Amino acid sequence: MKTQRIGIIMHGVTGRMGMNQHLIRSILALRAQGGMALKDGTMLIPDPIIVGRDAAKIEALAKKHGVDRWTTDLDAALANPDDTIFFDAASTKLRPGLLRRAIDAGKHVYSEKPVSEGLEEAVAIARYAKEKGVKNGIVHDKLDLPGLVKLKRLRDSGFFGKILSVKGEFGYWVFEGDWMPAQRPSWNYRAADGGGMVSDMLCHWRYVLDNVVAPVKSVSCTTATHIADRWDEKGQHYKATADDAAYATFMLEGDIVAHINSSWCTRVRRDDLVTFQIDGTHGSAVAGLHKCYSQHRVNTPKPVWNPDQPQALNFFEGWEEVPDNAVLDNGFKVQWEQFLRHVVEDGTWAYTLTEGAKGVQLAEAGYRSARERRWVDLEDLEI
């Protein structure tokens, strides 16, 4: 069988997301399965080189997972013409500069989100990639979650009729770090380090709403720092300066109202850590990470409000699970395959750095709305 190597520079993959989802479950998983079949039957084999500042940590990661190549010298990695893609999952603050260096080296670029801390910088790097003619992409992992794949399938089939509204609940309780270790890094709670729920999650909600429901037109957002005192990875007390919750309402194309609560200060009593409910004239559906449940109008019960008696209806019983109908792979891996096919075969790819800039635009608008206590409209980005 004919094979073709593709070299990938992977920067910032010692962190949780970069290591688990991008390195192990995507690139190394592709390699372990013998590569990805191209149109002509050739198997495309990823050959990663992992790059980071901590030599001991990078070397240990490479040895543990059988990665032959690693370095602390990013310039040398970018200078190697045999590696054609640069991927970044490190600090948002450094990302635009890193992407620009990679573009200057002639690399195609793929990036975690957000693409930058500010809209002006996000637009600039998207334009730069376009001007230089390199293929570019932003991670949009939630679109390939099985639950959202099924939700979009329902929308595309016309199941909902006219869509009226969307309700989203995201988050869980992140321990403060004093008596129980926190599940998220301390920089998430420091504004100076790029932390904040709005900057972290509204970029996700932009592409989810745009692609699963309808394009976002405006936002009204309230933020909060509910827990001011936290303890870092070394057990040292610090003051949280970034928002740990965001309560946002969006107006979508077609006069659809969407509201999403995002919080690291909530205890979960719902089907999953994130759920989205779409209500329409003909039916409703609720999706989590993997499962999706629907209720058609002919199956909708007729409850009666009576505060003097316990509720007789079990509202969970009237919903049917939407079947898988297909084996759905890891969402990050699916998108890596799409991007690799885009680079090698010029395959279809919509999620460029321009889409990343749209996510930053919504986050910036969310913060502005919270400061000014008003609705903020989203303008079309000229890229």
Order of alpha helices (4+ residues) and beta strands (2+ residues): beta-alpha-beta-beta-alpha-beta-alpha-beta-alpha-beta-alpha-beta-alpha-beta-alpha-beta-beta-beta-beta-beta-beta-beta-beta-beta-alpha-alpha-beta
